Amino acid sequence: MNKILAIVLTIIALIAPALAAPSFLPFDVTSFGTREWLLYGSVALLVIGIVAKIVRDHTERAATPQGPDLRWWKNPPPNPQS
């Protein structure tokens, strides 16, 4: 438990200067209203979701199908009038 606490305190000590530094954004974040926070939060979640989907699809391989191909456009049914 003490090791975890030491790691957490070390990480906090390392990122504290970055949190205290002035923002280099071209706009004032403190003037955002609720609509802007919801918009940017939604965009951030969308980007995170797309990246997670790409990473998951890249690491998991689809199982190869077993048996005949039952798609009608690949294997059309016979014409009943012939």
Jmol script that loads the backbone (N, CA, C; Angstrom):
load data "model"
ATOM      1  N   MET A   1       0.830  -1.194   0.000  1.00  0.00           N
ATOM      2  CA  MET A   1       0.000   0.000   0.000  1.00  0.00           C
ATOM      3  C   MET A   1       0.874   1.258   0.000  1.00  0.00           C
ATOM      4  N   ASN A   2       1.967   1.229   0.749  1.00  0.00           N
ATOM      5  CA  ASN A   2       2.859   2.381   0.809  1.00  0.00           C
ATOM      6  C   ASN A   2       3.521   2.638  -0.540  1.00  0.00           C
ATOM      7  N   LYS A   3       3.777   1.551  -1.283  1.00  0.00           N
ATOM      8  CA  LYS A   3       4.399   1.704  -2.596  1.00  0.00           C
ATOM      9  C   LYS A   3       3.451   2.412  -3.567  1.00  0.00           C
ATOM     10  N   ILE A   4       2.168   2.048  -3.519  1.00  0.00           N
ATOM     11  CA  ILE A   4       1.181   2.700  -4.380  1.00  0.00           C
ATOM     12  C   ILE A   4       1.053   4.177  -4.028  1.00  0.00           C
ATOM     13  N   LEU A   5       1.026   4.477  -2.737  1.00  0.00           N
ATOM     14  CA  LEU A   5       0.931   5.867  -2.289  1.00  0.00           C
ATOM     15  C   LEU A   5       2.149   6.668  -2.743  1.00  0.00           C
ATOM     16  N   ALA A   6       3.325   6.058  -2.675  1.00  0.00           N
ATOM     17  CA  ALA A   6       4.537   6.738  -3.126  1.00  0.00           C
ATOM     18  C   ALA A   6       4.499   7.003  -4.626  1.00  0.00           C
ATOM     19  N   ILE A   7       3.984   6.043  -5.383  1.00  0.00           N
ATOM     20  CA  ILE A   7       3.876   6.231  -6.841  1.00  0.00           C
ATOM     21  C   ILE A   7       2.894   7.347  -7.164  1.00  0.00           C
ATOM     22  N   VAL A   8       1.750   7.349  -6.490  1.00  0.00           N
ATOM     23  CA  VAL A   8       0.740   8.390  -6.728  1.00  0.00           C
ATOM     24  C   VAL A   8       1.294   9.768  -6.379  1.00  0.00           C
ATOM     25  N   LEU A   9       1.974   9.885  -5.255  1.00  0.00           N
ATOM     26  CA  LEU A   9       2.541  11.180  -4.865  1.00  0.00           C
ATOM     27  C   LEU A   9       3.638  11.625  -5.833  1.00  0.00           C
ATOM     28  N   THR A  10       4.415  10.688  -6.339  1.00  0.00           N
ATOM     29  CA  THR A  10       5.442  11.029  -7.328  1.00  0.00           C
ATOM     30  C   THR A  10       4.816  11.530  -8.615  1.00  0.00           C
ATOM     31  N   ILE A  11       3.761  10.867  -9.067  1.00  0.00           N
ATOM     32  CA  ILE A  11       3.076  11.303 -10.290  1.00  0.00           C
ATOM     33  C   ILE A  11       2.461  12.687 -10.101  1.00  0.00           C
ATOM     34  N   ILE A  12       1.844  12.918  -8.946  1.00  0.00           N
ATOM     35  CA  ILE A  12       1.257  14.233  -8.676  1.00  0.00           C
ATOM     36  C   ILE A  12       2.341  15.304  -8.658  1.00  0.00           C
ATOM     37  N   ALA A  13       3.487  14.988  -8.055  1.00  0.00           N
ATOM     38  CA  ALA A  13       4.584  15.955  -8.020  1.00  0.00           C
ATOM     39  C   ALA A  13       5.125  16.238  -9.421  1.00  0.00           C
ATOM     40  N   LEU A  14       5.096  15.240 -10.299  1.00  0.00           N
ATOM     41  CA  LEU A  14       5.592  15.447 -11.660  1.00  0.00           C
ATOM     42  C   LEU A  14       4.635  16.261 -12.522  1.00  0.00           C
ATOM     43  N   ILE A  15       3.326  16.092 -12.310  1.00  0.00           N
ATOM     44  CA  ILE A  15       2.381  16.802 -13.181  1.00  0.00           C
ATOM     45  C   ILE A  15       1.923  18.143 -12.603  1.00  0.00           C
ATOM     46  N   ALA A  16       2.254  18.436 -11.352  1.00  0.00           N
ATOM     47  CA  ALA A  16       1.826  19.693 -10.733  1.00  0.00           C
ATOM     48  C   ALA A  16       2.320  20.923 -11.497  1.00  0.00           C
ATOM     49  N   PRO A  17       3.575  20.970 -11.950  1.00  0.00           N
ATOM     50  CA  PRO A  17       3.996  22.151 -12.719  1.00  0.00           C
ATOM     51  C   PRO A  17       3.212  22.321 -14.023  1.00  0.00           C
ATOM     52  N   ALA A  18       2.856  21.215 -14.645  1.00  0.00           N
ATOM     53  CA  ALA A  18       2.084  21.324 -15.889  1.00  0.00           C
ATOM     54  C   ALA A  18       0.689  21.863 -15.619  1.00  0.00           C
ATOM     55  N   LEU A  19       0.113  21.515 -14.483  1.00  0.00           N
ATOM     56  CA  LEU A  19      -1.219  22.026 -14.153  1.00  0.00           C
ATOM     57  C   LEU A  19      -1.167  23.505 -13.762  1.00  0.00           C
ATOM     58  N   ALA A  20      -0.058  23.957 -13.205  1.00  0.00           N
ATOM     59  CA  ALA A  20       0.068  25.350 -12.787  1.00  0.00           C
ATOM     60  C   ALA A  20       0.523  26.261 -13.923  1.00  0.00           C
ATOM     61  N   ALA A  21       1.009  25.688 -15.010  1.00  0.00           N
ATOM     62  CA  ALA A  21       1.516  26.489 -16.131  1.00  0.00           C
ATOM     63  C   ALA A  21       0.366  27.203 -16.842  1.00  0.00           C
ATOM     64  N   PRO A  22       0.656  28.331 -17.464  1.00  0.00           N
ATOM     65  CA  PRO A  22      -0.399  29.023 -18.211  1.00  0.00           C
ATOM     66  C   PRO A  22      -0.805  28.216 -19.440  1.00  0.00           C
ATOM     67  N   SER A  23      -2.036  28.397 -19.819  1.00  0.00           N
ATOM     68  CA  SER A  23      -2.574  27.666 -20.966  1.00  0.00           C
ATOM     69  C   SER A  23      -2.092  28.313 -22.262  1.00  0.00           C
ATOM     70  N   PHE A  24      -1.755  27.485 -23.227  1.00  0.00           N
ATOM     71  CA  PHE A  24      -1.324  27.993 -24.532  1.00  0.00           C
ATOM     72  C   PHE A  24      -2.424  27.880 -25.573  1.00  0.00           C
ATOM     73  N   LEU A  25      -3.656  27.731 -25.106  1.00  0.00           N
ATOM     74  CA  LEU A  25      -4.777  27.630 -26.032  1.00  0.00           C
ATOM     75  C   LEU A  25      -5.088  29.004 -26.623  1.00  0.00           C
ATOM     76  N   PRO A  26      -5.547  29.051 -27.859  1.00  0.00           N
ATOM     77  CA  PRO A  26      -5.830  30.352 -28.487  1.00  0.00           C
ATOM     78  C   PRO A  26      -7.142  30.976 -28.032  1.00  0.00           C
ATOM     79  N   PHE A  27      -7.816  30.386 -27.040  1.00  0.00           N
ATOM     80  CA  PHE A  27      -9.072  30.935 -26.554  1.00  0.00           C
ATOM     81  C   PHE A  27      -9.111  30.801 -25.029  1.00  0.00           C
ATOM     82  N   ASP A  28      -9.989  31.558 -24.416  1.00  0.00           N
ATOM     83  CA  ASP A  28     -10.091  31.573 -22.953  1.00  0.00           C
ATOM     84  C   ASP A  28     -11.045  30.475 -22.497  1.00  0.00           C
ATOM     85  N   VAL A  29     -10.519  29.467 -21.826  1.00  0.00           N
ATOM     86  CA  VAL A  29     -11.324  28.329 -21.394  1.00  0.00           C
ATOM     87  C   VAL A  29     -12.293  28.728 -20.284  1.00  0.00           C
ATOM     88  N   THR A  30     -11.949  29.738 -19.505  1.00  0.00           N
ATOM     89  CA  THR A  30     -12.806  30.130 -18.387  1.00  0.00           C
ATOM     90  C   THR A  30     -14.100  30.779 -18.843  1.00  0.00           C
ATOM     91  N   SER A  31     -14.170  31.203 -20.099  1.00  0.00           N
ATOM     92  CA  SER A  31     -15.387  31.846 -20.585  1.00  0.00           C
ATOM     93  C   SER A  31     -16.352  30.852 -21.227  1.00  0.00           C
ATOM     94  N   PHE A  32     -16.033  29.558 -21.195  1.00  0.00           N
ATOM     95  CA  PHE A  32     -16.921  28.553 -21.787  1.00  0.00           C
ATOM     96  C   PHE A  32     -18.207  28.446 -20.987  1.00  0.00           C
ATOM     97  N   GLY A  33     -19.298  28.292 -21.703  1.00  0.00           N
ATOM     98  CA  GLY A  33     -20.577  28.026 -21.070  1.00  0.00           C
ATOM     99  C   GLY A  33     -20.855  26.535 -21.078  1.00  0.00           C
ATOM    100  N   THR A  34     -22.039  26.188 -20.630  1.00  0.00           N
ATOM    101  CA  THR A  34     -22.417  24.778 -20.555  1.00  0.00           C
ATOM    102  C   THR A  34     -22.462  24.135 -21.932  1.00  0.00           C
ATOM    103  N   ARG A  35     -22.973  24.870 -22.914  1.00  0.00           N
ATOM    104  CA  ARG A  35     -23.084  24.302 -24.262  1.00  0.00           C
ATOM    105  C   ARG A  35     -21.721  23.970 -24.847  1.00  0.00           C
ATOM    106  N   GLU A  36     -20.735  24.833 -24.639  1.00  0.00           N
ATOM    107  CA  GLU A  36     -19.402  24.571 -25.169  1.00  0.00           C
ATOM    108  C   GLU A  36     -18.763  23.359 -24.498  1.00  0.00           C
ATOM    109  N   TRP A  37     -18.915  23.255 -23.152  1.00  0.00           N
ATOM    110  CA  TRP A  37     -18.354  22.105 -22.445  1.00  0.00           C
ATOM    111  C   TRP A  37     -18.997  20.807 -22.913  1.00  0.00           C
ATOM    112  N   LEU A  38     -20.309  20.839 -23.131  1.00  0.00           N
ATOM    113  CA  LEU A  38     -20.978  19.631 -23.643  1.00  0.00           C
ATOM    114  C   LEU A  38     -20.517  19.297 -25.052  1.00  0.00           C
ATOM    115  N   LEU A  39     -20.341  20.310 -25.890  1.00  0.00           N
ATOM    116  CA  LEU A  39     -19.893  20.081 -27.257  1.00  0.00           C
ATOM    117  C   LEU A  39     -18.497  19.475 -27.280  1.00  0.00           C
ATOM    118  N   TYR A  40     -17.559  20.098 -26.584  1.00  0.00           N
ATOM    119  CA  TYR A  40     -16.187  19.601 -26.611  1.00  0.00           C
ATOM    120  C   TYR A  40     -16.050  18.259 -25.882  1.00  0.00           C
ATOM    121  N   GLY A  41     -16.840  18.054 -24.839  1.00  0.00           N
ATOM    122  CA  GLY A  41     -16.841  16.755 -24.172  1.00  0.00           C
ATOM    123  C   GLY A  41     -17.383  15.662 -25.074  1.00  0.00           C
ATOM    124  N   SER A  42     -18.429  15.974 -25.829  1.00  0.00           N
ATOM    125  CA  SER A  42     -18.991  14.994 -26.760  1.00  0.00           C
ATOM    126  C   SER A  42     -18.010  14.676 -27.877  1.00  0.00           C
ATOM    127  N   VAL A  43     -17.325  15.671 -28.376  1.00  0.00           N
ATOM    128  CA  VAL A  43     -16.327  15.434 -29.426  1.00  0.00           C
ATOM    129  C   VAL A  43     -15.186  14.578 -28.881  1.00  0.00           C
ATOM    130  N   ALA A  44     -14.754  14.858 -27.661  1.00  0.00           N
ATOM    131  CA  ALA A  44     -13.675  14.068 -27.061  1.00  0.00           C
ATOM    132  C   ALA A  44     -14.104  12.617 -26.877  1.00  0.00           C
ATOM    133  N   LEU A  45     -15.332  12.383 -26.405  1.00  0.00           N
ATOM    134  CA  LEU A  45     -15.813  11.014 -26.249  1.00  0.00           C
ATOM    135  C   LEU A  45     -15.953  10.305 -27.591  1.00  0.00           C
ATOM    136  N   LEU A  46     -16.378  11.036 -28.617  1.00  0.00           N
ATOM    137  CA  LEU A  46     -16.477  10.452 -29.952  1.00  0.00           C
ATOM    138  C   LEU A  46     -15.112  10.011 -30.460  1.00  0.00           C
ATOM    139  N   VAL A  47     -14.116  10.864 -30.290  1.00  0.00           N
ATOM    140  CA  VAL A  47     -12.758  10.523 -30.738  1.00  0.00           C
ATOM    141  C   VAL A  47     -12.227   9.320 -29.952  1.00  0.00           C
ATOM    142  N   ILE A  48     -12.449   9.295 -28.648  1.00  0.00           N
ATOM    143  CA  ILE A  48     -11.995   8.165 -27.831  1.00  0.00           C
ATOM    144  C   ILE A  48     -12.691   6.874 -28.268  1.00  0.00           C
ATOM    145  N   GLY A  49     -13.980   6.957 -28.554  1.00  0.00           N
ATOM    146  CA  GLY A  49     -14.718   5.775 -29.004  1.00  0.00           C
ATOM    147  C   GLY A  49     -14.237   5.255 -30.342  1.00  0.00           C
ATOM    148  N   ILE A  50     -13.961   6.154 -31.280  1.00  0.00           N
ATOM    149  CA  ILE A  50     -13.473   5.735 -32.594  1.00  0.00           C
ATOM    150  C   ILE A  50     -12.090   5.105 -32.474  1.00  0.00           C
ATOM    151  N   VAL A  51     -11.220   5.706 -31.679  1.00  0.00           N
ATOM    152  CA  VAL A  51      -9.882   5.139 -31.494  1.00  0.00           C
ATOM    153  C   VAL A  51      -9.971   3.771 -30.828  1.00  0.00           C
ATOM    154  N   ALA A  52     -10.836   3.627 -29.828  1.00  0.00           N
ATOM    155  CA  ALA A  52     -10.989   2.328 -29.157  1.00  0.00           C
ATOM    156  C   ALA A  52     -11.513   1.272 -30.120  1.00  0.00           C
ATOM    157  N   LYS A  53     -12.441   1.647 -30.988  1.00  0.00           N
ATOM    158  CA  LYS A  53     -12.983   0.703 -31.981  1.00  0.00           C
ATOM    159  C   LYS A  53     -11.897   0.285 -32.963  1.00  0.00           C
ATOM    160  N   ILE A  54     -11.094   1.225 -33.416  1.00  0.00           N
ATOM    161  CA  ILE A  54     -10.023   0.903 -34.364  1.00  0.00           C
ATOM    162  C   ILE A  54      -9.000  -0.014 -33.707  1.00  0.00           C
ATOM    163  N   VAL A  55      -8.633   0.285 -32.467  1.00  0.00           N
ATOM    164  CA  VAL A  55      -7.643  -0.546 -31.772  1.00  0.00           C
ATOM    165  C   VAL A  55      -8.205  -1.945 -31.527  1.00  0.00           C
ATOM    166  N   ARG A  56      -9.453  -2.036 -31.110  1.00  0.00           N
ATOM    167  CA  ARG A  56     -10.052  -3.346 -30.848  1.00  0.00           C
ATOM    168  C   ARG A  56     -10.165  -4.166 -32.129  1.00  0.00           C
ATOM    169  N   ASP A  57     -10.586  -3.556 -33.227  1.00  0.00           N
ATOM    170  CA  ASP A  57     -10.705  -4.278 -34.487  1.00  0.00           C
ATOM    171  C   ASP A  57      -9.339  -4.667 -35.035  1.00  0.00           C
ATOM    172  N   HIS A  58      -8.332  -3.885 -34.731  1.00  0.00           N
ATOM    173  CA  HIS A  58      -6.996  -4.183 -35.232  1.00  0.00           C
ATOM    174  C   HIS A  58      -6.383  -5.371 -34.496  1.00  0.00           C
ATOM    175  N   THR A  59      -6.704  -5.516 -33.216  1.00  0.00           N
ATOM    176  CA  THR A  59      -6.092  -6.589 -32.435  1.00  0.00           C
ATOM    177  C   THR A  59      -6.876  -7.893 -32.502  1.00  0.00           C
ATOM    178  N   GLU A  60      -8.188  -7.849 -32.735  1.00  0.00           N
ATOM    179  CA  GLU A  60      -8.994  -9.062 -32.791  1.00  0.00           C
ATOM    180  C   GLU A  60      -9.192  -9.482 -34.244  1.00  0.00           C
ATOM    181  N   ARG A  61      -8.915 -10.706 -34.519  1.00  0.00           N
ATOM    182  CA  ARG A  61      -9.119 -11.247 -35.860  1.00  0.00           C
ATOM    183  C   ARG A  61     -10.495 -11.887 -35.939  1.00  0.00           C
ATOM    184  N   ALA A  62     -11.171 -11.689 -37.041  1.00  0.00           N
ATOM    185  CA  ALA A  62     -12.476 -12.309 -37.243  1.00  0.00           C
ATOM    186  C   ALA A  62     -12.288 -13.791 -37.538  1.00  0.00           C
ATOM    187  N   ALA A  63     -13.182 -14.588 -36.985  1.00  0.00           N
ATOM    188  CA  ALA A  63     -13.099 -16.023 -37.218  1.00  0.00           C
ATOM    189  C   ALA A  63     -13.449 -16.330 -38.671  1.00  0.00           C
ATOM    190  N   THR A  64     -12.743 -17.252 -39.254  1.00  0.00           N
ATOM    191  CA  THR A  64     -13.053 -17.644 -40.627  1.00  0.00           C
ATOM    192  C   THR A  64     -14.337 -18.448 -40.624  1.00  0.00           C
ATOM    193  N   PRO A  65     -15.233 -18.172 -41.567  1.00  0.00           N
ATOM    194  CA  PRO A  65     -16.518 -18.871 -41.572  1.00  0.00           C
ATOM    195  C   PRO A  65     -16.343 -20.351 -41.907  1.00  0.00           C
ATOM    196  N   GLN A  66     -17.116 -21.183 -41.242  1.00  0.00           N
ATOM    197  CA  GLN A  66     -17.109 -22.621 -41.491  1.00  0.00           C
ATOM    198  C   GLN A  66     -18.404 -22.995 -42.196  1.00  0.00           C
ATOM    199  N   GLY A  67     -18.306 -23.779 -43.224  1.00  0.00           N
ATOM    200  CA  GLY A  67     -19.502 -24.233 -43.928  1.00  0.00           C
ATOM    201  C   GLY A  67     -19.718 -23.446 -45.210  1.00  0.00           C
ATOM    202  N   PRO A  68     -20.856 -23.700 -45.887  1.00  0.00           N
ATOM    203  CA  PRO A  68     -21.121 -23.053 -47.175  1.00  0.00           C
ATOM    204  C   PRO A  68     -21.486 -21.584 -47.011  1.00  0.00           C
ATOM    205  N   ASP A  69     -21.282 -20.831 -48.065  1.00  0.00           N
ATOM    206  CA  ASP A  69     -21.633 -19.413 -48.090  1.00  0.00           C
ATOM    207  C   ASP A  69     -23.119 -19.299 -48.391  1.00  0.00           C
ATOM    208  N   LEU A  70     -23.902 -18.805 -47.435  1.00  0.00           N
ATOM    209  CA  LEU A  70     -25.359 -18.763 -47.576  1.00  0.00           C
ATOM    210  C   LEU A  70     -25.887 -17.405 -48.019  1.00  0.00           C
ATOM    211  N   ARG A  71     -25.006 -16.515 -48.410  1.00  0.00           N
ATOM    212  CA  ARG A  71     -25.474 -15.211 -48.871  1.00  0.00           C
ATOM    213  C   ARG A  71     -26.123 -15.367 -50.243  1.00  0.00           C
ATOM    214  N   TRP A  72     -27.337 -14.788 -50.400  1.00  0.00           N
ATOM    215  CA  TRP A  72     -28.097 -15.016 -51.630  1.00  0.00           C
ATOM    216  C   TRP A  72     -27.445 -14.371 -52.837  1.00  0.00           C
ATOM    217  N   TRP A  73     -26.712 -13.288 -52.669  1.00  0.00           N
ATOM    218  CA  TRP A  73     -26.091 -12.656 -53.833  1.00  0.00           C
ATOM    219  C   TRP A  73     -24.828 -13.401 -54.271  1.00  0.00           C
ATOM    220  N   LYS A  74     -24.249 -14.197 -53.387  1.00  0.00           N
ATOM    221  CA  LYS A  74     -23.083 -14.998 -53.758  1.00  0.00           C
ATOM    222  C   LYS A  74     -23.506 -16.358 -54.324  1.00  0.00           C
ATOM    223  N   ASN A  75     -24.607 -16.884 -53.833  1.00  0.00           N
ATOM    224  CA  ASN A  75     -25.078 -18.209 -54.224  1.00  0.00           C
ATOM    225  C   ASN A  75     -26.583 -18.118 -54.449  1.00  0.00           C
ATOM    226  N   PRO A  76     -27.018 -17.562 -55.595  1.00  0.00           N
ATOM    227  CA  PRO A  76     -28.450 -17.320 -55.798  1.00  0.00           C
ATOM    228  C   PRO A  76     -29.243 -18.626 -55.847  1.00  0.00           C
ATOM    229  N   PRO A  77     -30.497 -18.579 -55.392  1.00  0.00           N
ATOM    230  CA  PRO A  77     -31.323 -19.793 -55.461  1.00  0.00           C
ATOM    231  C   PRO A  77     -31.667 -20.119 -56.910  1.00  0.00           C
ATOM    232  N   PRO A  78     -31.975 -21.357 -57.203  1.00  0.00           N
ATOM    233  CA  PRO A  78     -32.326 -21.718 -58.581  1.00  0.00           C
ATOM    234  C   PRO A  78     -33.632 -21.073 -59.018  1.00  0.00           C
ATOM    235  N   ASN A  79     -33.758 -20.849 -60.303  1.00  0.00           N
ATOM    236  CA  ASN A  79     -34.977 -20.244 -60.865  1.00  0.00           C
ATOM    237  C   ASN A  79     -36.071 -21.305 -60.877  1.00  0.00           C
ATOM    238  N   PRO A  80     -37.222 -21.044 -60.199  1.00  0.00           N
ATOM    239  CA  PRO A  80     -38.272 -22.073 -60.125  1.00  0.00           C
ATOM    240  C   PRO A  80     -39.004 -22.295 -61.466  1.00  0.00           C
ATOM    241  N   GLN A  81     -38.878 -21.372 -62.429  1.00  0.00           N
ATOM    242  CA  GLN A  81     -39.584 -21.497 -63.700  1.00  0.00           C
ATOM    243  C   GLN A  81     -38.785 -22.244 -64.757  1.00  0.00           C
ATOM    244  N   SER A  82     -37.589 -22.665 -64.441  1.00  0.00           N
ATOM    245  CA  SER A  82     -36.801 -23.354 -65.467  1.00  0.00           C
ATOM    246  C   SER A  82     -36.850 -24.847 -65.337  1.00  0.00           C
TER     247      SER A  82
END
end "model"
wireframe off; spacefill off
backbone 0.3
color backbone group
